[in-house]
Amino acid sequence: MSNKAGMAHLDTYLDQVRRYLKPLPKSEADEVVAELRSHVLDRMAGQPTPGQVEAAIAALGGPREVARFNLTERVSAEVDEDRSPLTVLRGIARLAGLSLYGAFAGLVSFAGYGIAASFLITAAVKPFARSNAGLWRTPEGGGSYSLALGVTSHVRAHQGQELLGWWIIPIGVGVGLILGWLTWRFGLFSLRLMRRSAQRSRA
């Protein structure tokens, strides 16, 4: 009976770990959970009493920390094999929900790539929509203005002031590429930082 209670406690713990592994594909999450189960059972030499299970779980750490470590290691291994911007961004997105810094890194990464893409798209579209593509300053009432980058409607373009003209093409390409590169480098730095943090929490 005590063995059944011990296994039930272990299953509850592993279910909690699995909830934090949601960013992983189900097959990878299943693999992590299976490895953890095997590790715990090996420590108990086939005698999963509640006390032994509790001791083994305490040695592993809390469900969130265990999931964070395993998820970070898998993401880092994937990025070590493929350092493309898409892989780095996907890795950041997977880790965003596990820590405050992860959420910050996710926000900065998505914003950085989004703004970079806006500059590049505007530069590409400008030759085909010269009266509607660019960086615009438009009145908002009360003496205030707003800035808009991209392709705008004819009416809004007529009301606003285009700030860069044809210069948006070289500036848009340059700023877009540089900002995209900086965002990619920030993503790599963030992944390394989060990996070190997860490793320290397990030490």
C-alpha positions as CSV (number, residue, x, y, z in Angstrom):
1,M,0.0,0.0,0.0
2,S,2.8,2.4,0.9
3,N,4.4,1.7,-2.5
4,K,1.2,2.8,-4.3
5,A,1.0,5.9,-2.2
6,G,4.7,6.6,-3.1
7,M,4.0,6.2,-6.8
8,A,0.9,8.4,-6.6
9,H,3.0,11.1,-5.0
10,L,5.6,10.7,-7.8
11,D,2.9,10.9,-10.5
12,T,1.6,14.1,-9.0
13,Y,5.1,15.6,-9.0
14,L,5.7,14.6,-12.6
15,D,2.4,16.0,-13.7
16,Q,3.4,19.4,-12.2
17,V,6.7,19.2,-14.0
18,R,4.8,18.4,-17.3
19,R,2.7,21.5,-16.9
20,Y,5.8,23.7,-17.0
21,L,7.0,21.8,-20.1
22,K,4.1,22.9,-22.3
23,P,6.5,24.9,-24.6
24,L,8.0,21.6,-25.7
25,P,6.4,19.3,-28.2
26,K,4.5,16.5,-26.4
27,S,7.1,13.8,-27.5
28,E,9.9,15.8,-25.9
29,A,7.9,16.5,-22.8
30,D,7.1,12.8,-22.5
31,E,10.8,12.0,-22.9
32,V,11.8,14.4,-20.1
33,V,9.1,13.0,-17.7
34,A,10.2,9.4,-18.5
35,E,13.8,10.3,-17.7
36,L,12.9,11.9,-14.4
37,R,10.7,8.9,-13.5
38,S,13.5,6.5,-14.2
39,H,16.0,8.6,-12.3
40,V,13.8,8.7,-9.2
41,L,13.0,5.0,-9.3
42,D,16.7,4.2,-9.7
43,R,17.5,6.2,-6.5
44,M,14.9,4.1,-4.6
45,A,16.1,0.7,-5.8
46,G,12.5,-0.3,-6.7
47,Q,11.0,0.6,-3.2
48,P,9.0,3.7,-3.9
49,T,7.7,4.3,-0.3
50,P,6.3,7.8,0.4
51,G,9.4,8.7,2.4
52,Q,11.8,7.6,-0.3
53,V,9.8,9.4,-3.0
54,E,9.8,12.6,-1.0
55,A,13.6,12.4,-0.5
56,A,14.2,11.8,-4.2
57,I,11.9,14.6,-5.2
58,A,13.6,17.0,-2.7
59,A,16.9,16.1,-4.3
60,L,15.6,17.0,-7.7
61,G,14.1,20.3,-6.7
62,G,10.7,22.0,-7.3
63,P,8.7,21.2,-10.4
64,R,9.2,24.6,-11.9
65,E,13.0,24.6,-11.4
66,V,13.3,21.0,-12.8
67,A,11.2,21.9,-15.9
68,R,13.1,25.2,-16.4
69,F,16.5,23.3,-16.3
70,N,15.4,20.6,-18.7
71,L,13.7,23.0,-21.1
72,T,16.6,25.4,-21.1
73,E,19.1,22.6,-21.8
74,R,17.0,21.4,-24.7
75,V,16.6,24.8,-26.2
76,S,20.3,25.6,-25.8
77,A,21.2,22.3,-27.5
78,E,18.9,23.2,-30.4
79,V,20.5,26.6,-30.7
80,D,24.0,25.2,-30.6
81,E,23.1,23.2,-33.7
82,D,21.3,26.0,-35.5
83,R,21.9,29.6,-34.6
84,S,19.5,31.1,-37.2
85,P,17.3,34.0,-36.1
86,L,14.2,31.8,-36.3
87,T,15.6,29.1,-34.1
88,V,16.8,31.7,-31.5
89,L,13.4,33.4,-31.5
90,R,11.6,30.1,-31.1
91,G,13.9,29.3,-28.2
92,I,13.2,32.6,-26.5
93,A,9.5,32.1,-27.0
94,R,9.7,28.6,-25.3
95,L,11.5,30.1,-22.3
96,A,9.4,33.3,-22.0
97,G,7.0,31.8,-19.5
98,L,9.5,30.4,-17.0
99,S,11.1,33.5,-15.6
100,L,10.7,37.3,-15.4
101,Y,13.8,37.7,-17.5
102,G,12.5,35.2,-20.1
103,A,9.3,37.3,-20.5
104,F,11.4,40.4,-20.9
105,A,13.7,38.8,-23.5
106,G,10.6,37.6,-25.4
107,L,9.1,41.0,-25.4
108,V,12.3,42.7,-26.6
109,S,12.9,40.0,-29.3
110,F,9.5,40.2,-30.8
111,A,9.5,44.0,-30.7
112,G,13.0,44.1,-32.2
113,Y,12.2,41.7,-35.1
114,G,8.9,43.4,-35.7
115,I,10.4,46.9,-36.0
116,A,13.2,45.6,-38.2
117,A,10.7,43.9,-40.5
118,S,8.7,47.1,-40.7
119,F,11.7,49.1,-41.9
120,L,12.6,46.4,-44.5
121,I,9.1,46.0,-45.8
122,T,8.6,49.8,-46.1
123,A,11.9,50.1,-48.0
124,A,10.8,47.3,-50.3
125,V,7.3,48.7,-51.0
126,K,8.4,52.4,-51.4
127,P,9.2,52.1,-55.2
128,F,5.7,50.7,-55.9
129,A,3.7,52.9,-53.5
130,R,5.8,56.0,-53.3
131,S,2.9,58.2,-52.1
132,N,1.8,55.9,-49.3
133,A,5.0,54.2,-48.0
134,G,7.4,55.8,-45.6
135,L,7.7,57.3,-42.2
136,W,4.8,59.7,-41.5
137,R,4.1,62.3,-38.9
138,T,0.4,62.9,-38.6
139,P,-1.6,65.4,-36.4
140,E,-3.6,63.8,-33.6
141,G,-5.4,66.9,-32.3
142,G,-4.5,69.2,-29.4
143,G,-1.2,70.0,-31.0
144,S,0.2,66.5,-30.7
145,Y,1.6,64.3,-33.4
146,S,2.1,60.6,-34.0
147,L,4.7,58.7,-36.0
148,A,3.7,55.8,-38.4
149,L,6.1,53.6,-40.3
150,G,4.9,51.5,-43.2
151,V,2.2,51.8,-45.8
152,T,-0.7,54.1,-45.0
153,S,-4.0,55.0,-46.6
154,H,-4.2,57.8,-49.2
155,V,-6.3,59.9,-46.9
156,R,-4.0,59.5,-44.0
157,A,-0.9,60.1,-46.2
158,H,-2.6,63.3,-47.5
159,Q,-3.1,64.5,-43.9
160,G,0.4,63.7,-42.7
161,Q,3.9,64.7,-43.5
162,E,6.4,62.2,-44.9
163,L,9.7,62.7,-43.1
164,L,12.3,60.8,-45.2
165,G,11.0,60.6,-48.8
166,W,13.2,58.3,-50.9
167,W,15.7,58.1,-48.1
168,I,13.5,55.6,-46.5
169,I,14.9,52.9,-48.9
170,P,18.6,53.0,-47.8
171,I,17.7,54.0,-44.2
172,G,15.0,51.3,-44.0
173,V,17.3,48.6,-45.3
174,G,20.2,49.7,-43.1
175,V,18.2,50.1,-39.9
176,G,16.2,47.0,-40.5
177,L,19.3,44.8,-41.0
178,I,21.2,46.3,-38.1
179,L,18.2,46.1,-35.7
180,G,17.6,42.5,-36.8
181,W,21.2,41.6,-36.2
182,L,21.2,43.3,-32.8
183,T,18.0,41.5,-31.8
184,W,19.5,38.2,-32.9
185,R,22.6,38.8,-30.8
186,F,20.5,39.8,-27.8
187,G,18.5,36.5,-28.2
188,L,21.7,34.5,-28.1
189,F,23.0,36.4,-25.1
190,S,19.7,35.9,-23.3
191,L,19.6,32.2,-24.0
192,R,23.2,31.8,-22.6
193,L,22.2,33.9,-19.5
194,M,19.1,31.9,-18.8
195,R,21.0,28.6,-19.2
196,R,23.6,29.7,-16.7
197,S,20.9,30.8,-14.3
198,A,19.1,27.5,-14.6
199,Q,22.3,25.6,-14.0
200,R,23.1,27.7,-10.9
201,S,19.7,26.9,-9.5
202,R,20.4,23.2,-9.9
203,A,23.9,23.4,-8.3
